[in-house]
Amino acid sequence: MKIEDYQLLVALKQAGTIRGAAEKLLISQPALSQRLKQVEQHWEETLFIRSHKKLALTPSGEMIIDFAEKTIKEEKELRERVESMSKEISGTLSLGVSSVVGQYMLPDLLQTYITRYPQVKIELQTGLSEVFRQTSEQFHLCIIRGEKPKNLICQVLREDKLYLVEKKDRVQKEKSLIAFQSDYTFETTVNNWFAQHPSFTYSTVIKVDQIETCKQLVAKGIGFAVLPEIAIGDLSTTAYHFYPLMTDKIYITRKTWMCTNETANQLPQVQAFIDMIK
């Protein structure tokens, strides 16, 4: 039975007549009589004894209308709870975030978000952007650097210039390029720039997994590195040389994308995260 059928039974009990209930429900008396007949067929019981003056409840009718009143009350309370949840913003927010963003941006973003929406449960995975391009369907929202992912709703979160960073009092005579683990688009961009700028040469490549390890080695004068703007805010011009990567007098940059799919984009906790960043 539909909630409207329960409302019809309660209206009949309260009005005591077909006419009074029809006026309350804003339907015709024949239509109400037909619906009552269908409800009685559903229960296979007579719910009202009809007379010219008043409807009288049968014992079965009393039990069923008592159930109807409870059902209407519970449905109303459930609607109120659902509306309250949607206003409060709750549920789970699953995030797949580039390691670079996870290191330099995400802590502040999550602190703000959790403070505003404490009812939301955060599920977080950080790693290479390429991983999240391939597994984006596993997350509500991904923050990815480099190429824009296909088949997702994306917007640019930030755009970083790339810099070759070198300690001014470098201790190693032979120049080494210190490279942190990244996706192929970043590596290709860096390699192409070095190929076009032979004045910047290096004899060896030191590979590390984390960008902070890369920075620590640069800080000890072991070599130089190509770093995104997001990662060099704590490095001073008095201690380091910063050479912007440029081609034809145009800065080489790397975009950070905030992406979601059509389904996740409709979730209130996802929209709250997007709106917070905006």
N, C-alpha and C positions, 0 to 999 in steps of 0.2 A: 504493500500500500504506500501511496505517496503521502507526504506531510499534509497536503491539501485535503486528503480524505479524513485524516485525523482532525483537522481544523473544522471540517464539515460536521463531524459527529459532536464535537464540543459545542459548536454553534447551535445545533439542534437541542442539545441538553439545556443550554442556557436560555434559549428562546422559548422552548416548550412547544413551538408550533412550526409547521413547514413554512408558513408565510413569514413569521418573524425571523427565522434563520435565513430565508431567501433574501430578505431585505438587508440583513446584516452582511451577508456575503456578496451582495450585489449581483445575484443571479436570479433567473426565473424559477417559479415554483415547480414547473414540470421538469426543468433541468436538475434541480436539487433532488426531486423525488427519484429521478432516474439514477443519479449518482448514489443515493442511499440504497437503492435496490442492488446496485453493483457491489457496494460494500458488504451488504448482507449476504450476497451470493459468495463473496470472497471468504467470509467467516462461516458460511453455511449455517447461519443463525438469524433469527429475528431479533433485532436490537430495540425496536420501538413498537409499542402497541398504539395504533392510530385511532383517534376518536375525533369527533367534530370540534371539541374544545381544546384538547391538549394531548401531547405525545407522552406516553408513559414508558419508562425504561424497563426492559426485561432484565432478569438476573444476568443473562449473558451480556446484555447491553451495558449494564453497570460495570462489569469487569473490563470490557473492551474499551469503554470511554475513559475509565480510570487509567488504562494503559495509554490511551491517546493523549490524555492530559500530561502524563509523565513524559511521553515522547516529544510533545511540543516544547515542554519546558527544557528538556535535555538538548534538543536541537537548537533552541535559542541560546542556551549557555555555551554550547560548542561553538556556535557562530561568533559569540562575543570573545571566546578564547582565541579563535583563529584570527579574528580582526586585531586582537591585542598583540598576538605574535607578529603579525605582519607590520604593525606599527613599531614594535620594539626592535625589529631586525634580529633574527635568530637563525638557527640552522648551522650548516657547515660550509666553510669557504675553503676550497682546495686550491692551492697555488703551486705552480711550477715556475721557478724563478732562476734566471741566469745567475751564476755564482758572483759575477762582478756586481750586479744590482743587489744581490743578497748581502754582499759585504758592505756596500757603501750607502745604499738607499733604504733597503727593506727594514732594518731595525727601527728607524724613526717612523716609517709608514705604518708598520704593524703596531707600534706603541700607540700612535694616534688612533688607529682603527679600533683596537681592543678597548681603549679608554672610552670611545664613543659607543661601541657596540659589544658590551661584555658578554652578551648571550650567544655570540657567534663562536663556534668551535673552529680553530684554524688547523688546517692540514697543509704542511709545507714541505716541498722538496726543492733543493737547489742543485744546480749542475750546469753542464754545457747547454748553450742555446739550441744546438743541433738536436740534442736529446728531446727537448720539449717541442721542437717542430714535428718530430715523428710521433710523439705521444700526447699531443695537445688534448685529445679527446678524453684523457684520463683526469683532466683538471677543469675546474670552473674557469680559471683565468691563468694565463701564462704571461710572463714578462721576459721577452726574448730580444737579444741584441743581434744586429747584422741585418740579414735579408728579411723582408716582410713575409710572414707565413701566408700560405695560400688557404683559401676556403675558411678564413676566420674573420671576425669583426675586429679590426685593429685600429689603434691610434698611436701616434708618436708620443712617447712619454718624455724623451729627451734626445738630444743629438750632441755627441761629444766630438770635439776635435782630438786628433791623435798627435802625440808629441814623442819625439826621441828625447829621452831623459838620461843625462850623464852627470855623475858626481864631478865637481870641479877639481877636486884633489884626487883624481883616480889613481890608484896605486899600481894597477896592472899595466905593463907596457904594451902588450899585445891586446888589441881590442876584441872583446867578446860580446856577442849579442845574447842577452838573457831573455829567453822567450817563455812566457807562461802558457799553460794549456788553454787553447781556445779552439773555435771552429775553423773550418777551412777558409771561410770568407775573410776572416781577420788575417790569417796567415798569408793568404794570396795577396791581400791589399798591402801588407808590410813587405813581402818579397818583391812585388812589383815596384814599390817605391824605392827600395834599395837598388834595384836593377836600373832605375832611371836616374839615380843620384850616386854615381860611382865615387864621389868624394867622401861619402860615408861608407866605409868598408869595415869588415870585421873578419877575424881569422878563424874563430870558433863560435859554436852555438852552445849555450848552456840551457837545457830545458828543465823547467820546474812545473809543478802541478798547480800552484796557487799564485795569484798575482801579488799577494803580500810577501811571499818568499822571494819573488822576483824583485820587489822593491827593496827588500832587506839586502840582497846581494848588490844592487846598485848603490845602496847607501854605504856599503863597505868598499866601494870603489873597484869591484870585481869586473864590472862591465857596464854596458848601457842597455836600455830597453825601450821599446815602443809601448807607451801607456796611454790609455784613454783619459780624457780630461777629468772624468769622475774620480779617478784614482790618485790624482796628484795634488789635491787640495791641501794636503798636509806637508808638501815639499816646498822649501823656500828658494827663491831666486838667488839668495846669497850663497847657497850650498850646491845648487845644481844648475846645469845648462838645460834649457828647454828649447828644442828645435821643432817647430810645428811642421808636420808632414803636409806638403802642398804639391799640387800639380797644376802647372799653368797659372800660378798665383792664386789658386783656389784651394782652400783648406780641405784636407781629406777628413771626413767625419764618419762616425759610426752611430747609427740610430738605435734607439731602444724602443721596442714596440710593446704595448699592452694589448693583449689579445684574448678574446673569448669566443665562444660559439653562440649560435642563435638561441639555443635552449637555455644555456647558463646565463646569457645576457638578460633574461627575463626574471632571474632570481633576485629578490630584494637585497640579499647580502652581497651579491656581486655588484649590483648597481650602486650600493652604498660605498663600496670600495672604489669604484670608478669615479663616482661623484666627489669623494673625498680628495682624490688626486687632482681632479679638475679644479 
